[in-house]
Amino acid sequence: MVSAESVKARAQQLGFDLCGVAPAGDHPELAFLRQWLDRGFAGRMTSLNRTAAVRADVRRWLPSARSVIVVACSYATAEPDGPTPEDGPRGQVARYARGGDYHEIVGQRLKTMADWLRQEAGPDVSVRWSADTGPVQEKVYARRAGLGWTGKHTLVINPRFGSWIVLGVIATDLAIEPDLPIEDRCGTCRRCLEACPTGAIVEPFVLDARRCLACLTIELRGSIPPDQRADVGRHLFGCDICQEVCPHNAGVALSSRSRWQPRPELEQASLHRLWSAADAELERVIAGTPVSRIGVSGLRRNLAVAIGNSGDPAPLRPSAPADGGSGTHGGAETAAGDPARPSVSDPVVAEHTEWARRRRA
């Protein structure tokens, strides 16, 4: 028999830090998504509009669903020491993206857990899982499952791990005893709203994704609007500012699990070293991490903006490449198509590079 206790014990065995159960149902807070979309806050994330009807109720994703198992992993790791002179300016990569890709890590564990449910309850049980990949409002069910409350920055905050967590869900037709929600503990605090450099948190619990630095550096493909490039600062992938100022994130337990540990190149994020690295080297650096989502060209676009904002545009100064061809940026420029050396064959990268040069000319 599958009980809440057995589900939580299995989740712990698989390496999840948190596990809770929420009832499937038409929870009132699920309706907020439609209101948020109607206010235009999704920007160019058109997939949210396409899947909004399904996201409105997990039973539209799995019609027979009775319970939603919610799991979480903490990715909190220690921050690096200050930059050394030889590194030059550093960029910023969101903590969750410095190590292994949570989609893969959480997804593998969820699949194993789903298989276990079928084994325990029988082959006729209905199970569907998502590691931030399906049309499910994970944060709503996480709160309902007692994993935490929704902070004013819109992220789930757990009393032990803060908001440094990634979520996964399993919907099933099994009737599993649900947990009780955790009440809001943010009180009158407004630190996240006040710290956001772009004012993306337009009011408590409401994020305008069009202004969010995480969305600008990850979700937005193509050209970053010129009037928003200065706001990007040195952010290369994502943004942690609203989490860094949250008092509930102070002194949280740090993860010792190997797959969450940061790669040195992404933790230190030397703008000079990353920009001068060959495309093949950048591919190696981001492979198996969330940064691979934007690819080498997306990373170079963000690097160009970050270098332009750093006050030290030296890596972008044009010079003749080793093969004698015509270079288009920094001394590392080469003929396109050579995987051992960097290139800016992508016109978006070239345009952002030129913007960065003009900014500090």
C-alpha positions as CSV (number, residue, x, y, z in Angstrom):
1,M,0.0,0.0,0.0
2,V,1.2,3.5,-0.9
3,S,1.0,5.9,2.1
4,A,2.3,9.4,2.6
5,E,5.0,8.1,4.8
6,S,6.2,5.5,2.3
7,V,6.2,8.2,-0.5
8,K,8.3,10.5,1.7
9,A,10.7,7.7,2.7
10,R,11.2,6.8,-1.0
11,A,11.8,10.4,-1.9
12,Q,14.5,10.7,0.7
13,Q,16.2,7.5,-0.5
14,L,16.3,9.0,-4.0
15,G,18.0,12.1,-2.9
16,F,15.2,14.6,-2.6
17,D,15.5,17.1,0.3
18,L,11.8,17.7,0.7
19,C,8.6,15.9,-0.2
20,G,5.0,16.6,0.5
21,V,1.5,15.8,-0.9
22,A,-1.1,18.2,-2.1
23,P,-4.7,17.3,-3.2
24,A,-5.4,17.7,-6.9
25,G,-8.1,20.2,-7.3
26,D,-9.3,23.6,-8.6
27,H,-7.3,25.6,-6.0
28,P,-8.2,29.4,-6.2
29,E,-4.6,30.5,-6.6
30,L,-4.3,28.6,-9.8
31,A,-6.6,31.2,-11.5
32,F,-4.0,33.9,-11.0
33,L,-2.0,32.7,-14.0
34,R,-4.8,33.8,-16.4
35,Q,-4.9,37.2,-14.8
36,W,-1.1,37.5,-15.0
37,L,-1.1,36.6,-18.6
38,D,-3.9,39.0,-19.4
39,R,-1.7,41.8,-17.9
40,G,0.9,41.0,-20.5
41,F,3.6,40.1,-17.9
42,A,4.7,37.0,-19.8
43,G,6.2,39.0,-22.6
44,R,7.5,36.8,-25.3
45,M,7.0,33.6,-23.4
46,T,4.1,32.7,-25.6
47,S,4.1,29.0,-24.6
48,L,2.5,30.0,-21.3
49,N,-0.5,31.4,-23.2
50,R,-0.8,28.2,-25.2
51,T,-0.8,26.0,-22.2
52,A,-2.7,28.2,-19.8
53,A,-5.9,26.2,-19.9
54,V,-4.0,23.0,-18.9
55,R,-2.0,24.8,-16.2
56,A,-5.3,25.9,-14.6
57,D,-5.9,22.5,-13.1
58,V,-3.6,19.5,-12.9
59,R,-6.6,17.3,-13.7
60,R,-6.5,18.7,-17.3
61,W,-2.9,17.3,-17.5
62,L,-3.9,14.0,-15.8
63,P,-7.7,13.7,-15.8
64,S,-7.8,11.0,-13.1
65,A,-5.4,12.9,-10.7
66,R,-6.3,12.8,-7.0
67,S,-3.0,13.6,-5.5
68,V,0.1,15.7,-6.4
69,I,3.4,14.6,-4.9
70,V,5.8,17.6,-4.7
71,V,9.5,17.1,-4.2
72,A,12.3,19.7,-3.9
73,C,16.1,19.7,-4.0
74,S,18.3,22.3,-2.4
75,Y,21.0,23.7,-4.6
76,A,22.4,26.2,-2.1
77,T,26.2,26.2,-2.2
78,A,28.8,28.6,-0.8
79,E,29.5,31.8,-2.7
80,P,33.0,32.1,-4.2
81,D,35.7,34.3,-2.8
82,G,36.3,37.8,-4.2
83,P,37.9,38.2,-7.6
84,T,41.6,38.1,-8.0
85,P,43.3,40.8,-10.1
86,E,44.3,38.4,-12.9
87,D,40.7,37.4,-13.3
88,G,39.5,40.8,-14.3
89,P,35.7,41.6,-13.9
90,R,33.4,38.7,-13.2
91,G,30.0,37.9,-14.5
92,Q,27.1,36.4,-12.5
93,V,25.5,33.1,-13.1
94,A,22.5,32.2,-11.0
95,R,23.4,29.6,-8.3
96,Y,21.0,27.0,-9.6
97,A,22.8,27.0,-13.0
98,R,26.4,26.7,-11.9
99,G,26.2,22.9,-11.5
100,G,24.3,20.0,-12.9
101,D,21.0,20.6,-14.9
102,Y,18.1,20.2,-12.4
103,H,15.8,19.2,-15.2
104,E,17.9,16.1,-15.7
105,I,18.7,15.4,-12.1
106,V,15.2,15.8,-10.8
107,G,13.7,14.2,-13.8
108,Q,15.8,11.0,-13.4
109,R,14.7,10.7,-9.8
110,L,11.0,11.4,-10.6
111,K,11.0,8.7,-13.2
112,T,12.5,6.2,-10.7
113,M,9.8,7.3,-8.2
114,A,7.0,7.0,-10.7
115,D,8.2,3.4,-11.5
116,W,8.2,2.7,-7.8
117,L,4.6,3.9,-7.5
118,R,3.6,1.5,-10.3
119,Q,5.4,-1.3,-8.7
120,E,3.8,-0.7,-5.3
121,A,0.3,0.2,-6.4
122,G,0.0,-2.0,-9.5
123,P,0.3,-1.4,-13.3
124,D,-3.1,0.2,-13.5
125,V,-2.1,3.2,-11.4
126,S,-2.0,6.5,-13.4
127,V,1.2,8.5,-12.9
128,R,2.6,11.6,-14.7
129,W,5.7,13.6,-13.7
130,S,7.3,16.9,-14.5
131,A,10.7,18.4,-13.6
132,D,9.7,22.0,-14.6
133,T,9.0,20.6,-18.0
134,G,5.2,20.1,-18.0
135,P,2.2,22.4,-17.9
136,V,1.9,22.4,-14.1
137,Q,2.0,25.2,-11.6
138,E,4.5,23.6,-9.4
139,K,4.7,26.4,-6.9
140,V,1.0,26.3,-6.1
141,Y,1.2,22.6,-5.3
142,A,4.4,23.0,-3.4
143,R,2.7,25.5,-1.0
144,R,-0.4,23.2,-0.8
145,A,2.0,20.3,0.0
146,G,3.5,22.1,2.9
147,L,7.0,22.6,1.3
148,G,7.0,26.3,1.9
149,W,5.1,29.5,1.4
150,T,5.1,31.8,-1.6
151,G,7.5,34.8,-1.1
152,K,6.8,38.2,-2.4
153,H,9.4,37.5,-5.1
154,T,7.0,34.7,-6.2
155,L,9.4,31.9,-5.3
156,V,8.7,29.2,-2.7
157,I,10.5,29.6,0.6
158,N,11.1,26.6,2.8
159,P,11.9,27.2,6.5
160,R,15.1,25.1,6.3
161,F,16.4,25.7,2.8
162,G,15.0,29.1,2.0
163,S,14.1,29.7,-1.6
164,W,17.3,27.9,-3.0
165,I,15.2,25.0,-4.1
166,V,14.1,23.4,-7.4
167,L,10.8,21.6,-7.6
168,G,9.3,18.5,-9.3
169,V,5.9,17.0,-9.2
170,I,4.1,13.7,-9.7
171,A,0.4,13.6,-10.4
172,T,-1.3,10.3,-9.6
173,D,-4.8,8.9,-9.2
174,L,-3.8,7.4,-5.9
175,A,-5.5,9.0,-2.9
176,I,-2.6,9.9,-0.6
177,E,-3.1,11.8,2.6
178,P,-2.2,15.4,1.9
179,D,0.0,17.7,4.0
180,L,-1.1,21.1,5.4
181,P,0.0,24.3,3.8
182,I,2.6,26.6,5.4
183,E,1.3,30.1,6.1
184,D,3.0,33.2,4.8
185,R,6.0,34.3,6.9
186,C,7.1,37.3,4.8
187,G,5.1,39.8,7.0
188,T,5.8,43.4,6.1
189,C,9.2,42.8,4.6
190,R,9.7,44.3,1.1
191,R,13.5,43.8,0.6
192,C,13.0,41.8,-2.6
193,L,10.9,44.4,-4.2
194,E,13.2,47.2,-3.2
195,A,16.4,45.3,-4.3
196,C,15.2,44.4,-7.8
197,P,17.2,46.7,-10.1
198,T,14.6,46.8,-12.8
199,G,11.4,47.0,-10.6
200,A,10.3,43.6,-12.1
201,I,8.5,42.7,-8.9
202,V,5.8,45.3,-9.5
203,E,3.9,44.4,-6.4
204,P,4.1,41.7,-3.8
205,F,3.7,38.3,-5.4
206,V,3.5,39.8,-8.9
207,L,6.5,39.6,-11.4
208,D,6.7,41.4,-14.7
209,A,8.8,38.9,-16.6
210,R,9.5,41.5,-19.3
211,R,11.7,43.4,-16.8
212,C,13.2,40.4,-15.0
213,L,16.9,39.9,-15.6
214,A,16.5,36.1,-15.5
215,C,14.0,36.3,-18.3
216,L,16.1,38.8,-20.3
217,T,19.2,36.6,-20.1
218,I,17.5,33.2,-20.5
219,E,14.0,33.3,-21.9
220,L,14.4,36.2,-24.4
221,R,15.9,34.9,-27.6
222,G,17.4,37.2,-30.2
223,S,18.2,40.7,-29.4
224,I,17.9,42.2,-25.9
225,P,16.2,45.6,-26.3
226,P,18.9,48.3,-26.3
227,D,17.2,50.3,-23.5
228,Q,17.4,47.3,-21.2
229,R,21.0,46.2,-21.8
230,A,22.5,48.5,-19.1
231,D,20.0,46.9,-16.6
232,V,21.5,43.5,-17.3
233,G,24.7,44.6,-15.6
234,R,27.1,41.6,-15.5
235,H,24.4,38.9,-15.4
236,L,25.3,36.1,-17.8
237,F,22.5,33.7,-16.9
238,G,19.7,34.4,-14.5
239,C,19.6,36.6,-11.4
240,D,19.6,35.9,-7.7
241,I,19.3,39.5,-6.3
242,C,15.8,39.1,-4.9
243,Q,16.9,35.8,-3.2
244,E,20.2,37.2,-1.9
245,V,18.4,40.0,0.1
246,C,15.7,37.7,1.5
247,P,16.3,37.2,5.3
248,H,14.9,33.7,5.1
249,N,17.9,32.8,2.9
250,A,20.4,33.8,5.5
251,G,22.2,30.9,7.2
252,V,20.4,28.1,5.3
253,A,21.8,24.6,5.1
254,L,24.2,24.2,2.2
255,S,24.0,21.2,-0.1
256,S,26.9,18.8,-0.1
257,R,25.5,16.7,-2.9
258,S,28.0,16.4,-5.7
259,R,25.7,17.1,-8.7
260,W,24.8,20.6,-7.3
261,Q,28.4,21.7,-6.8
262,P,29.4,24.6,-9.1
263,R,31.7,24.3,-12.0
264,P,34.7,26.7,-11.4
265,E,34.2,28.4,-14.8
266,L,30.6,29.3,-14.0
267,E,31.2,30.1,-10.3
268,Q,34.1,32.4,-11.0
269,A,32.7,33.5,-14.4
270,S,35.7,35.6,-15.5
271,L,34.4,37.7,-18.3
272,H,37.8,37.8,-20.0
273,R,38.4,34.1,-19.8
274,L,34.9,33.1,-21.0
275,W,35.0,35.6,-23.9
276,S,38.4,34.5,-25.1
277,A,37.5,30.8,-24.8
278,A,37.0,28.8,-28.0
279,D,33.4,27.9,-28.9
280,A,34.3,24.2,-28.3
281,E,35.6,25.1,-24.8
282,L,32.4,27.0,-24.0
283,E,30.4,24.0,-25.2
284,R,32.3,21.9,-22.7
285,V,31.8,24.4,-19.9
286,I,28.0,24.6,-20.2
287,A,27.3,21.0,-21.3
288,G,25.1,19.3,-18.7
289,T,24.2,22.6,-17.0
290,P,21.1,24.8,-17.3
291,V,23.3,27.3,-19.2
292,S,23.3,24.9,-22.2
293,R,19.7,26.0,-22.7
294,I,20.9,29.3,-24.3
295,G,23.8,27.7,-26.1
296,V,27.2,29.2,-27.0
297,S,25.6,32.0,-29.0
298,G,23.3,33.0,-26.2
299,L,26.1,33.0,-23.7
300,R,28.3,35.1,-26.0
301,R,25.4,37.6,-26.5
302,N,25.2,38.0,-22.7
303,L,28.9,38.1,-22.3
304,A,29.1,41.0,-24.7
305,V,26.5,42.9,-22.8
306,A,28.2,42.2,-19.4
307,I,31.6,43.3,-20.7
308,G,30.1,46.4,-22.1
309,N,28.6,47.1,-18.7
310,S,31.8,46.2,-16.8
311,G,33.8,49.3,-17.7
312,D,36.6,47.1,-19.1
313,P,35.9,46.4,-22.8
314,A,39.4,45.2,-23.5
315,P,38.4,41.8,-24.7
316,L,36.1,43.3,-27.4
317,R,38.7,45.5,-29.1
318,P,39.1,44.4,-32.7
319,S,42.5,43.0,-33.9
320,A,43.6,41.0,-36.8
321,P,43.1,37.2,-36.2
322,A,46.0,34.8,-36.5
323,D,44.9,33.6,-40.0
324,G,45.1,37.2,-41.4
325,G,41.3,37.4,-42.0
326,S,39.1,40.2,-40.9
327,G,38.2,40.1,-37.2
328,T,35.0,41.4,-35.8
329,H,35.7,41.4,-32.1
330,G,38.5,40.9,-29.6
331,G,41.9,39.4,-30.3
332,A,40.4,36.0,-30.1
333,E,38.3,36.4,-33.3
334,T,38.9,33.9,-36.0
335,A,37.4,32.5,-39.2
336,A,33.9,31.1,-38.6
337,G,33.6,27.3,-38.4
338,D,36.9,26.6,-36.6
339,P,35.7,24.8,-33.4
340,A,39.0,25.3,-31.7
341,R,38.7,29.1,-31.7
342,P,35.9,31.6,-30.9
343,S,33.7,33.2,-33.5
344,V,30.7,35.5,-33.7
345,S,29.0,34.0,-36.7
346,D,25.7,34.8,-35.1
347,P,24.6,38.3,-36.2
348,V,22.9,38.8,-32.8
349,V,26.2,38.3,-31.0
350,A,27.9,40.6,-33.5
351,E,25.3,43.3,-32.9
352,H,25.6,43.1,-29.1
353,T,29.4,43.1,-29.4
354,E,29.3,46.3,-31.4
355,W,26.9,47.9,-28.8
356,A,29.3,47.0,-26.0
357,R,32.2,48.6,-28.0
358,R,30.3,51.8,-28.5
359,R,29.3,51.9,-24.9
360,R,32.9,52.1,-23.8
361,A,34.5,53.6,-26.8
